[in-house]
């Protein structure tokens, strides 16, 4: 597993490495581990595009379930419940529009 030389924020077990904010979009790397059970959640204001940099597991988006592996990409519309269930250490590249960090400082995430 590569070591990322960036500072991160722990958000409910997700290691979020902020890369940039361009316009109203935020670009992040998100590291997830099979040792952690992640809770389904949604973003009320933001849509996401998630690309799998490395790893494998299962993605649950709305009512759909699909296995994921390196190179896969997912579009997650705003307000759709989703969760990634890693079978191996995984690194995701996330583009959120608008940024999950709201102007009020609150993160746009609601857990099931």
Protein Blocks (a to p, Z undefined) as FASTA:
>chain_A
ZZdfbdcddeehiacddfbdehjbccddddddfkbccdddddfkbccddddfbdcdddde
hjbccdddehiacdddehiacddddfbdcdddddddddfbdfkopacdddZZ
